[in-house]
Amino acid sequence: MYPEDDSIEAVSARLAKVRLVLNLSKREFAEKAGLSEQQYGPYENAKRELSLVAAKKLRSAYSLQLDFIYFGKTDDLPHKIAKHL
């Protein structure tokens, strides 16, 4: 999708794609990770850079590797997500 791209737009697109693959609303996706929709929305909308704290919460909730979130590396993603990218 956006290999090796760490731009705010690429990170945003990866987050949106994962959320859609999991068939979750922004609110559901955010809340499962311990974030509010208000906190999460600007990350997915490319209005704010994803913080490390938020990325770690997404990693814990969805088994997303930080290398995937920030750089698009799909090697260690859960199969359910990786097969749709």
C-alpha positions in Angstrom: 0.0 0.0 0.0 2.5 2.7 1.2 5.7 0.7 1.5 8.4 2.4 3.6 6.3 5.6 3.6 6.2 7.3 7.0 4.2 10.4 5.9 1.2 11.4 7.9 -1.0 10.5 5.0 0.4 7.0 4.7 0.1 6.4 8.4 -3.5 7.7 8.3 -4.3 5.4 5.3 -2.9 2.3 7.0 -5.0 3.0 10.2 -8.1 3.5 8.1 -7.5 0.3 6.1 -7.0 -1.8 9.3 -10.1 -0.4 10.8 -12.1 -1.2 7.7 -10.7 -4.7 7.5 -11.8 -5.2 11.0 -15.2 -3.8 10.1 -15.2 -1.3 13.0 -16.4 2.2 13.3 -13.9 4.9 14.2 -15.4 5.0 17.7 -15.2 1.2 18.2 -11.7 1.1 16.9 -10.5 3.9 19.1 -12.3 2.7 22.3 -10.9 -0.9 22.0 -7.4 0.7 22.0 -8.2 2.9 25.0 -8.6 6.1 23.0 -11.6 8.3 22.5 -12.9 8.9 19.0 -12.0 12.6 19.5 -8.3 11.5 20.2 -8.2 9.0 17.4 -10.0 10.9 14.6 -7.3 13.4 13.8 -4.8 10.5 13.3 -6.9 8.7 10.8 -7.9 12.0 9.1 -4.2 13.0 8.7 -4.8 16.1 10.8 -2.2 15.2 13.5 0.8 12.9 13.6 0.2 9.6 15.4 1.8 9.8 18.8 3.9 7.0 20.1 1.6 6.6 23.1 -1.4 6.1 20.7 0.6 3.8 18.4 1.5 1.6 21.4 -2.2 1.4 22.4 -3.1 0.4 18.9 -0.3 -2.2 18.9 -1.6 -3.7 22.1 -5.2 -3.8 21.1 -4.8 -5.0 17.5 -1.3 -6.7 17.4 -0.1 -4.1 14.9 3.6 -3.8 14.8 5.0 -0.3 15.0 7.0 -1.0 11.8 3.7 -1.4 10.1 2.0 1.6 11.6 4.8 4.0 10.9 6.5 2.4 7.8 4.1 0.0 6.2 6.0 -3.2 6.8 3.6 -6.1 6.8 5.9 -9.0 7.8 4.5 -9.5 11.3 0.9 -8.5 11.0 -1.9 -10.8 12.1 -3.0 -12.9 9.1 -6.6 -11.5 9.3 -5.3 -8.1 8.6 -2.3 -8.9 6.3 -4.4 -10.9 3.8 -6.5 -7.8 3.0 -3.6 -5.4 2.4 
